[in-house]
């Protein structure tokens, strides 16, 4: 295993200025207007070398990027095993991509509704009693199945602004109630895909948080996706979980449906979460994951491992982002870099698509 498994050290505004070749005042201005990405820490900013790569890429292709029409790329965050920080990773990356100047929608496809509870304010009545959301992803899927299209009014009723800046479609246990009906549909695999296509021109990214299963919700999410991110732990059976998830991804990619066309779906990589790199156990399983990724030619965010930290449960209790709560922490820098790399990679693909037409 490489020795460079620690998140790259943050750089200050002064160091950023030296690397970019401008003065510190100009760097701060570029940060404030969104040209250079950085995290706000205390009374100042900090950034990373990946942010410089992101800035240089954006500047080089500025005109091309500005000329492209908005049409969302869909990314599913998956692992059929629970407790791997998939939901935390999904909404944190969504928030980062929004911060980078993109318009982002988070779709909760997990009936447990963890993303919904994490990013949306509770729906309460006048007495302050928390109630289920009036409309959820369930209502959109039912309308799509029954009518073939979804009216603007229903989208407006379902889509909500999150506390982190991006939009979100909530989910709750009511999704389970329509599963038998959806699974009996002749075009069950593409219902979600066709549904999201109706609002794709309003967003740059649609992030799907999938449930920890291998069932219909995950299959329909993968079918709707342009990209997939696998989130896993550095612990026993992590390889087995990734292998089973990869088998499902490959199974979906082999679908023959002309409408689904999932063969173009691309794996962005494997994210390792809750790692304790000071222990031999975590280092061992990270090494196994590294060998697995090399053998199967799957990218691994080896330089951006998300460490185990008590700060993340604290953020969940306080309803804040780890990147705001502990900007200088390794977890924040890892999420920051992962989001930057995703943004660069997908925009490169979009430029290639534009130039090939």
C-alpha positions in Angstrom: 0.0 0.0 0.0 1.2 3.5 -0.7 2.4 5.5 2.2 0.5 8.6 1.0 -2.9 7.6 2.5 -3.3 10.8 4.6 -5.3 13.7 3.3 -3.0 16.3 1.8 -2.2 19.1 4.2 -4.2 22.2 3.8 -2.7 25.4 2.4 -3.2 28.9 3.6 -4.2 32.0 1.6 -0.6 33.1 1.5 0.5 29.7 0.2 -2.4 29.7 -2.2 -1.3 33.1 -3.6 2.2 31.9 -4.1 1.0 28.8 -6.0 -1.5 30.7 -8.2 0.9 33.5 -8.8 -1.1 36.5 -7.5 -1.2 38.5 -4.3 -3.2 37.4 -1.2 -5.8 40.1 -1.7 -6.6 38.8 -5.2 -6.8 35.3 -3.8 -9.3 36.4 -1.2 -11.3 38.2 -3.9 -11.3 35.0 -6.1 -12.4 32.9 -3.1 -15.3 35.3 -2.3 -16.5 35.4 -5.9 -16.3 31.6 -6.2 -13.4 31.3 -8.6 -11.1 29.6 -6.2 -12.7 27.0 -3.8 -11.7 27.1 -0.1 -13.2 26.3 3.3 -13.9 29.0 5.8 -12.0 28.3 9.0 -12.2 30.7 12.0 -11.3 34.2 10.7 -9.7 33.0 7.5 -9.7 30.5 4.7 -7.8 27.3 3.9 -7.6 25.3 0.7 -5.8 22.4 -0.9 -3.7 21.6 -4.0 -6.8 20.0 -5.6 -8.6 23.3 -5.3 -5.8 24.9 -7.4 -6.2 22.1 -10.0 -9.9 22.9 -10.0 -9.3 26.6 -10.4 -6.8 26.2 -13.3 -9.2 23.7 -15.1 -12.1 26.1 -14.7 -10.1 29.0 -16.0 -8.8 27.1 -19.0 -12.2 25.9 -20.0 -14.2 28.9 -18.8 -15.9 29.8 -22.1 -16.7 26.2 -23.0 -18.2 25.6 -19.5 -20.3 28.8 -19.7 -21.6 27.9 -23.1 -23.0 24.5 -22.1 -26.6 24.0 -21.4 -27.6 22.9 -17.9 -28.5 19.2 -17.9 -28.0 17.2 -14.7 -25.5 14.4 -14.4 -26.9 11.8 -12.0 -24.7 10.2 -9.3 -25.8 7.4 -7.1 -24.1 6.8 -3.8 -24.2 3.0 -3.1 -23.3 0.2 -0.8 -25.8 -2.5 0.2 -24.2 -2.6 3.7 -25.5 0.0 6.2 -23.4 2.1 8.6 -20.7 3.1 6.1 -21.5 6.9 6.1 -23.1 6.7 2.6 -25.8 9.2 3.5 -23.3 11.6 5.2 -21.1 11.4 2.2 -24.0 11.9 -0.2 -25.3 15.1 1.4 -21.8 16.5 2.2 -20.7 16.1 -1.4 -24.0 17.6 -2.6 -23.4 20.6 -0.4 -19.8 21.0 -1.7 -20.9 20.8 -5.3 -23.5 23.4 -4.6 -20.9 25.6 -3.0 -18.7 25.3 -6.1 -21.4 27.1 -8.1 -23.5 24.2 -9.3 -27.2 23.7 -8.9 -27.7 20.4 -7.0 -30.7 18.2 -6.2 -30.5 15.4 -3.6 -33.0 12.6 -4.1 -33.6 10.4 -1.1 -34.5 6.8 -2.2 -34.1 5.2 1.2 -37.4 4.6 3.0 -35.5 5.1 6.3 -35.3 8.8 5.2 -31.9 9.5 6.8 -30.9 12.0 4.1 -34.3 13.7 4.5 -33.9 14.0 8.2 -30.3 15.2 7.8 -30.9 18.0 5.3 -34.5 19.2 5.6 -36.2 21.1 8.4 -38.9 18.9 10.1 -42.4 19.3 8.8 -44.5 20.4 11.8 -48.0 21.5 12.5 -49.1 24.7 14.4 -48.6 22.8 17.7 -45.0 22.0 16.8 -45.7 18.3 16.3 -43.5 16.7 13.6 -45.6 15.2 10.8 -44.7 13.2 7.7 -43.9 15.4 4.6 -47.1 15.9 2.6 -45.5 14.9 -0.6 -42.4 12.7 -1.2 -40.6 10.8 -3.9 -43.4 8.2 -3.6 -45.9 10.7 -5.0 -43.7 11.6 -7.9 -43.1 7.9 -8.8 -46.8 7.1 -8.6 -47.7 10.0 -10.8 -45.1 9.1 -13.3 -46.3 5.5 -13.5 -50.0 6.4 -13.7 -49.8 9.4 -16.0 -46.6 9.1 -17.9 -45.5 12.6 -16.9 -45.4 14.7 -13.7 -46.9 18.2 -13.6 -44.9 21.2 -12.5 -47.2 21.7 -9.6 -46.4 18.3 -8.0 -42.6 18.9 -8.5 -43.0 22.2 -6.7 -44.9 20.6 -3.8 -42.3 17.8 -3.4 -39.0 19.5 -3.9 -37.8 21.5 -0.9 -34.8 23.7 -0.1 -32.4 22.1 2.2 -30.6 23.7 5.1 -27.3 23.4 3.2 -28.3 25.3 0.0 -29.2 22.5 -2.4 -32.7 21.2 -3.2 -34.0 17.9 -1.9 -36.7 15.3 -2.6 -37.7 13.7 0.7 -38.5 10.0 1.3 -40.1 8.1 4.1 -41.5 4.6 4.8 -44.5 5.3 2.5 -42.2 4.4 -0.4 -42.4 0.8 0.6 -46.1 0.8 0.2 -45.9 1.4 -3.6 -43.0 -1.0 -4.3 -45.2 -4.0 -5.3 -47.1 -1.8 -7.7 -43.9 -0.3 -9.2 -42.2 -3.7 -9.5 -45.2 -5.0 -11.5 -44.8 -2.2 -14.0 -43.6 -3.1 -17.5 -41.1 -0.2 -17.4 -40.2 -0.4 -13.8 -36.5 0.0 -14.2 -36.8 3.3 -16.0 -39.5 5.1 -14.0 -37.0 7.0 -11.8 -34.8 7.7 -14.8 -37.6 9.2 -16.9 -38.9 11.1 -13.8 -35.5 12.7 -13.3 -35.2 13.5 -17.0 -38.2 15.8 -16.6 -36.2 18.1 -14.2 -32.7 17.5 -15.5 -32.4 20.9 -17.2 -32.9 22.7 -13.9 -29.8 21.1 -12.3 -26.1 20.4 -12.8 -26.0 17.4 -10.5 -28.7 15.1 -9.1 -27.3 13.0 -6.2 -29.2 9.9 -5.2 -28.8 8.5 -1.7 -29.7 4.8 -2.0 -30.8 2.4 0.7 -28.5 -0.4 2.1 -30.1 -3.1 0.0 -29.8 -4.8 -3.3 -33.4 -4.3 -4.2 -35.6 -2.3 -6.6 -34.8 1.1 -5.1 -31.1 0.6 -5.8 -31.6 -1.0 -9.2 -33.8 1.9 -10.4 -31.3 4.4 -9.0 -28.4 2.8 -10.8 -30.4 2.7 -14.0 -31.1 6.4 -13.7 -27.4 7.2 -13.1 -24.6 8.5 -15.2 -22.1 7.8 -12.4 -21.8 5.7 -9.3 -19.8 6.3 -6.1 -19.3 3.3 -3.8 -18.8 4.2 -0.1 -17.3 1.6 2.2 -15.5 1.0 5.5 -11.9 -0.1 6.2 -13.0 -3.2 8.2 -13.7 -6.9 7.9 -16.0 -7.9 5.0 -15.7 -4.5 3.3 -14.3 -6.2 0.2 -17.2 -8.6 0.2 -19.7 -5.7 0.4 -17.9 -3.8 -2.4 -17.8 -7.0 -4.6 -21.5 -7.6 -4.1 -22.3 -4.0 -4.9 -20.1 -4.1 -8.0 -21.9 -7.3 -9.1 -25.2 -5.4 -8.9 -23.8 -2.5 -10.8 -22.5 -4.7 -13.6 -25.8 -6.6 -13.7 -27.6 -3.3 -14.2 -25.1 -2.2 -16.9 -25.9 -5.4 -18.8 -29.6 -4.6 -19.1 -30.9 -4.7 -22.7 -33.5 -2.0 -22.3 -33.2 0.6 -25.0 -34.9 3.1 -22.7 -32.6 2.4 -19.7 -29.3 2.4 -21.7 -27.3 1.9 -18.5 -24.1 0.8 -20.2 -22.8 4.3 -20.2 -22.9 4.4 -16.4 -19.4 5.0 -15.0 -17.9 4.2 -11.6 -16.4 7.4 -10.2 -14.6 5.4 -7.5 -14.6 4.0 -4.1 -14.6 6.2 -1.0 -13.3 4.8 2.3 -15.0 6.2 5.4 -14.6 5.9 9.2 -11.0 4.7 8.8 -8.6 4.6 11.8 -5.3 4.7 10.0 -3.3 4.6 13.2 -4.4 1.0 13.6 -3.1 -2.0 11.8 -6.6 -3.3 11.2 -7.6 -0.2 9.1 -4.3 -0.1 7.3 -4.8 -3.8 6.4 -8.2 -3.4 5.0 -7.3 -0.2 3.1 -4.5 -2.2 1.5 -7.0 -4.9 0.5 -9.3 -2.3 -1.0 -6.4 -0.8 -2.9 -5.5 -4.2 -4.3 -9.1 -4.8 -5.2 -9.4 -1.5 -7.0 -6.2 -2.0 -9.0 -7.3 -5.6 -10.0 -10.7 -4.4 -11.2 -9.4 -1.0 -12.5 -11.8 0.9 -10.3 -10.6 4.3 -9.0 -10.0 4.5 -5.3 -9.9 7.8 -3.4 -6.7 6.6 -1.6 -5.4 10.1 -0.9 -8.8 11.2 0.5 -9.7 8.6 3.1 -12.3 9.9 5.5 -11.1 9.3 9.0 -13.3 8.1 11.9 -14.0 11.2 14.0 -16.5 12.1 16.8 -17.0 15.4 15.0 -19.3 13.9 12.4 -21.9 12.6 14.9 -21.7 16.0 16.6 -22.6 17.7 13.2 -25.5 15.4 12.8 -26.9 16.4 16.2 -26.4 20.1 15.5 -27.6 19.9 11.8 -24.5 21.4 10.4 -21.9 20.3 7.8 -18.6 18.8 8.9 -16.9 21.2 6.4 -18.3 24.2 8.4 -18.0 22.7 11.9 -14.5 21.4 11.7 -13.0 22.9 8.5 -9.4 22.1 9.5 -10.1 18.5 10.2 -9.0 15.7 7.9 -12.6 14.6 7.3 -13.5 18.0 6.0 -10.5 18.2 3.7 -11.2 14.7 2.4 -14.8 15.6 1.5 -13.6 18.9 0.0 -11.1 17.2 -2.2 -13.4 14.3 -3.3 -16.1 16.9 -4.3 -13.5 18.9 -6.3 -12.2 15.8 -8.1 -15.8 14.7 -8.9 -16.6 18.2 -10.3 -13.4 18.2 -12.5 -13.9 14.7 -13.8 -17.6 15.1 -14.7 -17.0 18.5 -16.3 -14.2 17.0 -18.4 -16.7 14.4 -19.6 -19.2 17.1 -20.4 -16.7 19.0 -22.4 -15.8 15.8 -24.4 -19.5 15.2 -25.0 -19.9 18.8 -26.3 -16.9 18.6 -28.6 -17.9 15.2 -30.0 -21.3 16.6 -31.3 
